[in-house]
Amino acid sequence: MHAVTPNRCMLQLAKLDLDAVAIVQLMSIENYDLARDIYVNGYSYYDYDNAEYGFVSLYDLTQSATIGYDDFTTYKLFQDYFQQSPGDLADETITNALDQQSNFVNASGPQRLEAVKTVISNIISYVSSLEAFHFAVDQCNSNSETAITAWDGGVALIIGSIESGSPNNDGYFLYATSKAMCDDFATCAEENGSYANNQLIQRFTQGQKQITEKSCSNVQQTLEAIESLLAIPLIQSMLYYADKDSQIETAGAAGYVSSLAVLPIIDSLDTESSNMVENAMSFPSGSQTSGQSKIEIIYGGLKSVLTDPSSFIDCELISNAHPLCDDVQDPNNAIPVDVDEPTTISHGLYIAKNYVDDRSAIAKDVEEIQDFVDSKDIEGAKLVYKHGSNSKIYSKNGMPIGIRSISSFSLQAGSEMQKDPTYNMFVYGLSDENDFLGKSVLNYADTFVNSLFESSERRWTSLASEAVVALHIWMQVAHKLHAAYDACKLSKNASERRSVIESSDASLFLDEAAAYWIGDNQSTGSSSQGHLLYALTEKIGEQFENISAGSQSAVNSRIIDLFNQAKNHIAITNGCSTSQDAHLELRSIVGNLIPMMAVPLLRCLYYYLSIGDAERVKLYAISVLPVFSHCSPSSYLELKNDLIDHDFNEVDKEYIFFKIRSMYDCLGLSCDVVGSLLGDDFAFCDDSSMKALAGYFFRTDRSGVIEASRIDVDTRAIDIFINNGMYLFQDSEVAFAASFECYKYGHNIAVTGSNHGPLQSLATSSDRDVVPAFSAFRRYFKDDDDYAD
């Protein structure tokens, strides 16, 4: 086998690629049972050196019963990212493909075959070889014979037994992947098929010699170089299938499996990039919502790997044909930022624990969009909106890896915000048979802004910068607040999935939310200096409040105070890890914050109704009315028909206000909080006059009655989550998780200190003993007090 000197064990181990050949051939004739038998029990490698004798299989390589060595970085990256070992991941994926289950339930035979083939080459061959190499380094000083056997075994698991050394693609292990990809990436070489393989053979031989000479410190460096070289065919494979997604039937399945091998590497450098890649490469690809092609998304996601000095991956070995390295800044010349440095946002309006200057810089994009629109350069505005301009994306090591765009907030929402209650209410409320303005409702914000850009009428195009703030930025703030709560909730149980288990994540998400609310270069109380939601709140606040010079509106004061309450709670509880219920206080703060964030949008709607600005009435109706979509179906649908589905002409604005006002209690809002227009009585209201439920006037404390009555709104919210899971989102489990969260804690938790609990508390309350019929129900359910739960 090439320039590496083989031993008998190595030659036997290499024969496992013959099992891969048999499995692929059997799957091609749809003999899945026999293919499964060979995968599990083996066929080609009989271990004569084992006292028990027996066949060694590819399945055995996925289990700890082989070498059982897992003390190396790649193994830990897989474990952290997938919350399972790389072996278990490989076995699960092959089993799902063979049995046509899980995400392969609707996959074709060729797709299942290509998925299994890719698991063998890109995960089993890759990780098993690294296990052997690292074990060899571990044994180098103490047992050189064991070390050299393990090293040779690692080489066998990369190359296999049927490789000829020619440029032809003969094998089924990772070495063959490098050869197969070289034509597309212009990296082919006369020897060993590719430039990366040439360097691998040199390193294999070098490591073998170093172990023989007991040069153990040097063999560790050789192994690090091998690991970087092995990443190259993994990346090429993912790029290839992303590029061929619409051309080859099997590309989606093979690309998904290829991404599994690369995602842990990307995530170790930048979580945001790994999320981009994971969403783009999902299989089946029904959840794909980005306006970019798969290959464009993968290019962006890979920049975190290629710009990070710790990766040591040579971009030129990956591709000489694709523009992969064109926009990648040389890490030796890039100036990193300190991602752990606290950020003072806009002259001290909020002190963030984390670096979020890059997020607040999105305000500059809004400013640029407005400048382009003002100069009638719509194409320039669209370019900034779609591709971004000022908000850089940094890796965990502070290296610039891309540009954040406002459009991505909406285009990625369908996959990133599935479990967010606020987003669920909006897509439900705006949906007309899962569409909005003729396109997927999941991207409603992007659809509306693009309709503005495409309009030939100045009265619509002029709204673009306002629309991205009211729609994209507002929902992004809500998303980050929900993410902060999710991070807090999971921090007390690190065994949950990897996406949010670090306690620092909660503070980062919160700081991001504050950065997106306030923005860059915002002055306290200024409605003219600033471009995001804080400035919008100040501007419209002047129509509802008498604000003293140098002061800020009452709404912004309350919002900033809630941000600080949340920040302090996360800090005091060490990311909600000090008790099992620490996350519930943050949940309550977020539950107060999001309705308060809706107030400036409501005020804008009322103001533009009062002056008859039809275009802005539609904009702000879309931006705020869906938050009430679970409150009163009839009232909401009537408002949606009048203000969203049809252009605003002449309506009874007092009646519109009355319908919206009737739903304040659903969110825990009040007349005192929302306020009334100065100099216009149409939006005036008095909370004390609202003491009726469906015509029944109550005499007891208003707040207690209203809170108790809102239990049916929780029921409605659960119904919406389930409906979205069934008809809008691919991952219905997320919807059921959101439903259970609502059942357990309640959806409408904006008003704290309630004596009335969520639905689960009603199902388990000890107070039910006072109901005469309860004993009969308990007997029927065999003395199970919690039968309803």
N, C-alpha and C positions, 0 to 999 in steps of 0.2 A: 504493500500500500504506500506508494510514493516514497519520499525520502526518509520516512520514519521507519525505524527498525522494529518489526512486529514480534510479539511472542505468541505462544499458543493460545493463551487466554484472550489476548487481544483479537486474534483471528476468529475465535469462537464468538466473542461478543459482537464483533462486526457483522456476523451473520443475522443479527436481528433485523437488518434491513430487508432480508429475504421474507421475513414475516410481513413487513410492510407491503412488499410486492404482492404477496398472496392475498392480503386483506383487500388491497385496491382492486385486484383482478376479480375477487369474489363479489365485491360490492358492485362492480361494473355489470355483473350478470344477476344482480339482486339476490345473491345468496348471503343474506345478512347473518343468518344463524351460524354458518360455518366461519364467516369472517369474524364474528364475535368470539367463537371458540378459539381461533388462532390468536386473536388479540389477548384473550384472558389466559390461555393455557400454553401458548407457544407452539412452535413447529420446527424451527431451524437450529436453535441453540440448545444443546444438551450439555448440562454442566457436570462434566466428569470429575471435577475437582471438589465438588460438594459431597460430603459423606452420605447425604440422603439421596443423591442423584436425582435428576429430573430436568425437565425443560424449563428454560428461563424465557419469559414472555415480555412483550412491550408493556403489558399491564404491570408486571413485576417492577419495571423501571419507575412506574408512578407511585409505588409503595415504598415505605421506609424499610421494608424487609430486604432491600438490595444492599446498599452500603449504609444507609441510615445516617448520612452526614448532612446536616443542614445548617452548619455554622458558617454561612457565607452570605454576602450582601444580596445577591439576586434572589435567593430563596426568601430572605426576609422582606424584600420589596414585594414579591408576589403575595406573601402572607399578609402584609399590611394592606395591600391594595384590594385583594379579593377576599380577605378573611378566610382563606383556606390555602393549603399548600399548593405549589405548582403541580405536584403529582395528582392531587385530588381534582384540581381544575382540569387537567388534561383528561383524566379518566371520566369525569362528569361530562365533558364536551364530546368525547368519543362515544360514550354510552348514549347520550341524547341523540347524536347523529345516527348511530346504528339502529336505535329503537324508534326513531322518528318522533321524539317527544320534546317538550319544552320549546325553545325557540326554533327547533327544526321540525315542528309538528306539520307544517305545510311545505317543507322543503322538498325539492325534487330529488330523485336518485343521484344525478350528477352533482348537485349541490352538497348532498350529504357525503358523497365520496370525496370531493375536494376538501371538505372541512376536515375529515378524518386524516387525509393525507397531509394537510397543513399542520394539524396538531402533532403528528408524529415528527415532522421535520423541524417545526418552529418552536415547539414546547418540550416534547419528550427528549429529542436529540439534544436540544440546546441546554436544558436544565440538568439532565442526567450527566452530560459531559462536564458541566461546571462542578457538579457534585464530586465527580471523580477527580478532577483537577485540584479542587480545593482540599480534598482528602489527601491527595498526593503531597501537597505543600505541607499539610499538617503533620504528615508522617516522615517528611524529608530528613529531619535530624535524628529521629529515634529508630526508624526502620526503613532503610533505603530500598530494600527489596519490595516491601509492600507499596512504597511510594512509587516506584517505577512501574509496578503492575497497575496501579490506579491511574497513573499518568497515561500509560498506553491505552488503558480502557477508555479514558476520556477522548483520546484521539479516535478510537474505533467508533465511539458513539457520535462523532461528528462526521466521519467519512463513510463508514459502512464497508461492506465487503464487495460490492459490485461496481465500485467506481474504477474506471480504467485509467484515470489521469489525463484523458483526452478532453478537448473542449466539449465533447458530447455530454448531454445530460443523462447519465446512467443511473444515478442513485436516488435514494429516498430520504436521506438525512440532510442536515443543514448545509453541509458542504455542497450538495447538489443544488440547493436553493440559490446559493451564490452564483453558480454556473448558469442556472436557468434565467436569472434576472439580468445577466450582464449585457445582453444585446439591447434591452430597453434602456439601460442606463449608461451605455457606452463605456463599460468597465471590463470588457473581456480581455483576457491575456492568453498567449499561446500555451503556456503551461498552467495546469490546474484550473483552467476555465475562467478565472477572474483575478484581478489584482489583489483583492482581499484574500482569496484562497492562497495566492502565492505567498503573501505575508504570513498567513496562518501556518503553512507548512514549515516555513523558516522558524517560526516561534515554537511549533511543536518539537522540532528537532533540537532547538536551543534548550527548551525546558527539559527534554529527556537527558541531554548531556549535563545540564546543571545539577539535576538530581543525582546522576551517577557520580558526579564530582563533589557532591554534598555542598554545592554552592546555593544554600537554601534561601538566603536573602535575595539573591538574584532571580531565583525561580519565581518568587512572589511577584517581582516586577514583570517578568515574562508573562505570568498569568494575567496581570492587569491589562497588558497589551492584547492578549488573546480575547479577553472579555469585550474590549472595545471593537475588535475585528468581528467577533461573532454578532454584535449588534447590527452590523452593516446589512447582511442579507435579511435580517428581521425587518429593518426599516424599509429596504427595497421591496420586500414582499408586500408590506402594507401599502406603500405608494403605488405599486403596480396594480393591485386590485382596486384601490380607490380610483385610479385613473381609468380602469377598464369597466367600471361599475355598470355603465349603461350598454356596454358592448358584449360582455360575456355573461352568460347565465349564471355561472358558478362564482363570479367575482364577489358577490355580496357575502356569501357564506365563507369563502376563503379569506376575504378581507377582514371579516369579523374575527376569525381565528387568528389571523396575522396580528391584528391589533392587540389581542390578549397578551401576546409575548412582549409588546413594546410599551403598553400602557403603564406598567409599574415603573419603567425607566423614566418615562415622561413625568409621571406623577411625583417621583422623588425630586424632580427639579422644579416643577410648576403645576399645581393642582388645576388651575384654570385651563391650562393647555390640555391636560389629560381629559378634562371634562369635554372640551371641544372635540377631541379625537374620539372619545368613547361614544358621544352622541352621533357623530358622523358615521362611524363604522358599525353601528348597531345592526343586528340581523334578527328578524327581517327588518327592512329599512323603513317601515311605515311611520316611525316617529321622527324621520328626518324633516326638519323644519327650516333649516338655514337657506338663505337665498344664494349662498355660494355653492359651488360644486364640491364634491367630496375631496377632490385633490387639492383644491384651494384651502379647504379647512385643514387638511393634513399638513400641507406646507406650513401654515401658520402655527399649528400645534407642535411641529417638530423643531421649530426655531429654539424652543427652550432647551432641547438636547444639544443642538449644534452650536449654540452660543455660550453654553455653560462650560467653563474651563475644566470642571471636574469630570466631564463626560469623556474627554479625550477621543472623540470620534472624528475622523477625518472626513469632512463633507465631500471632498473630491473622490474618495473611494466609493461613496454612495452613488454619485451621479456626475457624469460629464455631459449629459444630454438634457437634463431637466433644469429649470431655473431655481432649483432648490436652494442654492447657495448665493443667489444674486443679491438678496436683500438681507443676508445674514451678516451682521457687523462682526468684524474681527474681535474676539473677546479680549485680545491683548490691547486693543485701542479703545474699547468701550469703557465708559466711566460708570461703574456700578453705583446704585443708590443703596443706602442702608435701610433695608426693608424692616428692620426692627426699631427704627428711630420713630419716636412719637411725633405726631404732626399737629401743629397749631393751624386750625382751619380758619381762614379769613379773619386774621387779626384777633384771634382769641374767642370767636363765637362758640367754638367747641374745641376741646383739647383731646385729640385722638391718641389712644395708646399705641396704635400701629401707624406705619407709613401708608397714607392714603392720598398724598398729593396727586398721584396719577389719576385717582378717581375724581377728585374735585376739578381736575383739569378738563373734564368733559364739558364744563361750563364754557370753555373757549370754543368748543365745537358748536355749541348753540349760538354763541356770538357770531361765529363765522357764517353759519347757515343764514342768520338774519341779515348779515352784511351782504351776502351773495343775493339773497332775495330782494333786498332793498335796491341793489344795482341791477335787478332783473336778470341776473346770471343764475338761472334755475339749474343748469347743468353743474355749475360749481357747488351749489347748495346740495344737490343730490350726491355729488362725489364725497363731500365731507360727511354727509349723513350715512352713506353706505359703507365707506371705508375708514372713516375716522381721520383725525388730523393731529390732535394734541394730547390725547390720553394714552400714554404709553403703557404697555403691559411688561412687567418685570418678572423674571424668574425668582425662585426662592433665594438665590444668591445675589439678587439685585441687578442682574444683567437685562438690558432691554431685548425683548423677544418679539415685539409686535405692537400694533396699534389697536386700541379698543374703539369700537364704533357704536354709535347710538342705535343704528339699525339692528345690531346683534342682540340688543336687549329684548327686542320683540321676536326676532327670528329664532332665538334659542329658548324662548319662554316655554314653548310647547313641551320641551324635554326637561328643562331645568325647574320649572315652576309647577309641575303637576300636583304636588302635594300642598301648595300654598293655598290656604282658604280664600284669600283675596282674589288671586288670579282665577280660581275656580268660579267665583261669583261673577267675574267679568265675562269669562268665555261663555258661561251659561246664559247670562243676561243678554249678551249681544248676539248669541247664536240664532241663526235662522236655518234650521236643518244642518247644523254644524258649519255654516258659512257666515261670512260677514262681508258685505259688498261683493259677493260672488267668489270669494276666496276663503281659505281655511280660517275659521274664527280664532284659531290658536295664534295667528299672527295679526290680530285685528289692528294693533297700533301701526305696524308697518304698512298694512293695506291702506289705512286711512291717510297716512302721510304721503304715500306714493300717489294716492288719488289727488292730493293737493298739488304735488309736483306736476302731475299730468294735466291738470286743469288749464284751460286756456284763459280763464278769468282771474284777473289780478286779485279779486276779493277773496279767492280761495288760496292761491299760492302764497299770499302774504301771511297766512296763518301757520306756515311750516314750523318756525322756531317755537311758537307757542304750543303747537301740537306735540312736538317731541318732548317738551317739558311736562305737559299735562298728562300725556299717555305713557311714553317710554320711561322717562326719569321717575315719575311718580310710582309706577308699578315696580321699577327696580328698587326703589327705597323700601316699598312694602315687602318685596322678595327678600331683601337682605335682613329685614327685621324678622321675618319668619325663619330665615336660615340661622339667625343668632339664637332664636329659641330652640330650634332643632339641635343645634350644636350643644347648647346647655343641657338639653334633655338627654342627649347621648353621652355627654362627658362623664356621667356617673356610671356608665356601663361601657367600658372600652372594648368589650367583646362584640359590640354592634359593628355594622359595616364601616369600612374605613373612611368614608367621605367626610365625616365630622366627628372625630373622636378626641381631638386635642382641645384642651380647655381654652387655649388662646384663640381658637377659631371663632368662638362666640364674640369676643371683643372685636376681632377683625371685621366680622360681618356687621356688627353694630356701627363701627367706625366708618365702614363703607356707606352704610345707610345715611349717616350724618353728612358725609362728604357729598353724596349725591343730592341731599336736600339743600345744603348751603352753597356748595360750589366754590370756585376760585375767586378771590378778590372781592368778596362780599363785605360790605360795611354794615355794622349794626343799625337796623332800622331803615336802611336805604332801599328804596324801590327802583332807583335808577342805576345804581352801581351793583351789578350782579345779574345773573342770567338764569338761575335755576329756581327751585320752588320757594326758597326763602324770599327771594326778590319778588316773585309772583304774589306771595302771601302779603308782603308789605304793600305792594301796589294796589291790590284789591282791598286791603285793609283800610286804606284811606277813604273808601266809599262806605265803610261800615263803622269805623271807630274815629274818635277824636284823638289822634296820636300826637303826643308832645314831640317837639323837635329833639332829635338825638335819642329818642326812645324807639322801641320796636312794638309791633302790634301784639295784642294779648294772645293771639293764636300762636304766633312764632315764639313768644315767651313760654307758653305752655308746652309747645313741641320741643324746644331746646331743653326745658326742664325735664321732660320725660326721657329724652336722650341721655341726659346726665344721670337720672335715676337708674336707667338700665345699665349704664356704664359702671356706676358705683356698685350695683348689685352683683354684676359679673365679677368685679374685682374682689369684693368682700367674700363672695362664696367660691372664689377660685374657679370660675367658670361653671357655677352651679354644682360643684362636686362635693360640697360640705354636707349635704343631706339629700335624701331621696326626693324631697319635695321642693328643693331650692329652685328648680326650673319654673315652678308654678308662679312665683312672684314675677319672674321675667315675662311669663305668658300674660299676666295681668297688665303689665306695663305696655307690652306690645298691643294688647287688646284695647288700651286707651289711646295709644299713639296713632294707630291707623285711622280710626274714625276722626280724630283731630286733624289728621292730614287731609281728610276729605273736605274739611270746612272751607279752605280757600277756593277749592274747585266749585263747591256749592255757591259760595259768594259770587264767583265769576258768572255762574249760570244765572243767578238772580239779577245781577247787574246788567248783563247783556239782554236778558228778557225785558228789563225795564226800559232799555233804550232801543230795543227792536233790532239788535245786530244779529241777523238770522244765521250768519256763518259761524259766529262764535257761540251762539246758543247750541248749535249742533255739536261743535267741538267739545264744549264743556258738559253737554248732556252725555256724550259718549264717555267722557273722562270720569264722571262721577255717579251717574244714575245706576250703573250696574252694581255698585256697592250695596244697593237696596234690593237687588233682584230676588233675595230670599225672604224678604220681609212681608210683602203683601203682593202676591202674584197679580191680582187684578189691577191694583194701583200702579205697579211697575209696568205692566204691559200697556196700560193706557198711556203712561208717560213715554214709554219707548215708541209707541205708535206716533204720538204727536211731535216728539222732539228729535228722535233718532231716525226712524224709518222714513219719515217725510220731512220735507223742508219746512222750516218754521215760517208761517205767514202771520195770520191773525189768530191768536188764541187768547183765551181768558187767563191772563197771567195770575190773577188772584186764585183761580181754581187750580192752576198748575202748582202754585206755591202751597196751597192747602193739601194737595195730594202728596207732595214731597214731605211737608211738615208732619203729616200723619204717620210717617215712617221714621221720624227722628228717634223715637224710643227704642226701635229695633237695634240701633247702633249705640245707644247710650248717649245720644246727642240731645241738645235742648235749645230752646230759643235763646237763652242767655249765652250759650257757647257760640252759636252761629251768628247771632246778632241780626240787626235790621238795617236796611239801607237808610243812610242819612238823607232826609228830605224826600223820601218816597215811602208811603205807608203800605204799599202792596205786599211787602214781605214782613210786615210787623206781626209778631205773635207773642203770646203770653202763656208760659207753661202752666200757670195756675188754672187756666180755663180748660185745660185738657184733662178731664177727670171722668172719662167714659170709655167703656169697652163695648163695641157693637151696640151702642145706644143705652147700655147700662151704666148709670152714674154711681160711682163708689164714693164712700165717705172716709175710708181709712187712708193711711199714709200713701201718697201717690207712688213714691219710688218703690215701695215694697210690692204693691199690686202690679206695677209695670214689670218689675223683674220676674215675678212669678208667672206673668202672662207670656213672657218671652220663651217659655219652654217649647212652645210649638214652632218657634223659629229655628230652634236647634234641630227639631225633627225635619223641617224643611231643608236645612243645610245638609243633613245627612243624605237626604234624597238627591240633592244636587250633586254631591260628591260621587255617589254611586252612579248616577246618570252619566256624569262626565267620564267616569272610569269605563263605562260600558260603550260609549259612543264617540268619545273624543280622544282618549288617551290609550296608547297601546298597553301600558302596564296597569292593569286594573287593580293589582295589589296595592299600588300607591293610593288609589281612590279609597279602597277599603280601609287602609291605614288612617287616612284623613277622616273617614267616617267614624272609626273607632275612637279617634282622638276627640272628635266632637261629642260622641256619646259619653266618653269618660269624663271630660273636663268642661264640655259646653263650648259652643261656637261664639256665642254672644257674651263675652266676659269683659265688656268695656267698663262696666260699673262694678267696682270692687266693694267688698264688705257685705255682699248679699247674704241673706239668710236662706236663700233658695238655691239648691245645688243643681248640677246637670242631670241629664236623664238617668245616668247610672245610679246617682244618689237616690232618685225616686224608686228605682228598682230594688234597692237594698236597704231602704230606710227602716229603722226599727219603729218609727211612728205609725206604720201601717197597722199595728195591732189595734188601733182605735177604730178601724173599719170593720164592722161586723162580718162582712163577707170574706175578709182576709183569711180567717181560720179555715173556711171551706176550700179556698184555693190552696192553702198550705197542705191540707189533707190530700187533696187531689194530686199534688205534686210530691207526695211521699215525704212530707215534713221538710221540704227544701224551701227555706225562707227566701232564698234568692232565685227562685224559679224564673222570674222574668229576666234577670241578669244573665 
